[in-house]
Amino acid sequence: MSTIGVGLVGYKFMGRAHSNAYRQVAHFFDVDPKPRMVAVCGRNAQAVEEAAALLGWEGSETDYRKLVARDDIGLVDVATPGDLHKDVVLAALAAGKHVLCEKPLANTLAEAREMMDAAEQAGVVAMVNFNYRRVPAVQFAKRIIDDGLIGEIRHWRGIYLQDWINDPNFPLVWRMRKEIAGSGALGDIAAHSVDLARFLVGDITEVVGTMDTYIRQRPVETESGGGAGLSAEAGQEMGEVTVDDATTFLARFANGASGTFEATRLAPGRRNYNSFEINGSRGSIAFNLERLNELQVYFVDDPAGLQGFRTINVTDADHPYAAAWWPAGHILGYEHTFVHVIKDLMDGIAAGKSPHPTFEDGFRCQAVLEAVAQSVVDHGWATVEQP
Ligand code: SOE
């Protein structure tokens, strides 16, 4: 049994989710190498030392350049806001480290291309953490599609709704500042839908869409900042929101299917409603992350009179990842998707092959996002750039 030293950059919401996955993966999956939680990195020395102790890291660093240079680290995990992804990833690749980078890969297509090319040059394992690909029900949907059970795919309908910033008094956190996040709902949550659509249906060739901001001013976040999730503390001053609250777009897939995408963070009552429906010539599949253990399926070949959407509880032993956890019906949660990502990343490192989503997948997703933004400027269809 071998181990690989991990260095994590970022220790807030995604840092906590990734740390949990590194702690858990070897307890449930037979991974070789096993991750060794060497150091977590953050600019605030006291805060990152506290995070190291809380999250189970051996040590901490305050400079990512020192972290990537450490001989006891073989994998660098980038769980920072988007404005830091490129610099940290390029430094880690230059140091010959394997890399896991949070989604979306970059804040611009040019950055994504530079990162994709650098990963290719470095010849290491490089993966993007679109974790919803590793929901067992999503993997099972892929199995159903690949087995031809719903026939030729004609329609993708991706709807990702949240409401955590519906309150106009919610502070101006980094996800609402273009210089840090790159975009709003488009890059934060529509990116997940685009990645799932690419995984389940195929590549996208052109798009046309809208991007809207409804709450343009918000209270500036206090220095104390928010917790490790999506919470934050409002200060007295007001600041400008510089990203989209919502986006909707149409898409054409290379295989002839049509797609609709909607993503907003202003949908009261929808906490993390990442859903999709796929219609094929022989059936349909529907998924909703808020009921992530379930997959709805419809098959036209079911006997007349017995046809209808049925709900599969994707927790049986022969369902993806399920055998490693609990007996059928003892459901999984959001955090298990990150454990599955790390399990597949360890397998990729063992095999010397980048698991999907690779950095090319990250680039292709970024290209769709950039084309949507371009279509808004041009008021017309935009072609999606290819690698
Ligand atoms: C906020 O919209 C957020 O935390 C996203 O940044 C994550 O990628 C998504 O998984 C949950 O919602």
Residues whose N, C-alpha, C, O or C-beta is under 5 A from the ligand:
A	BS01	SOE	D188
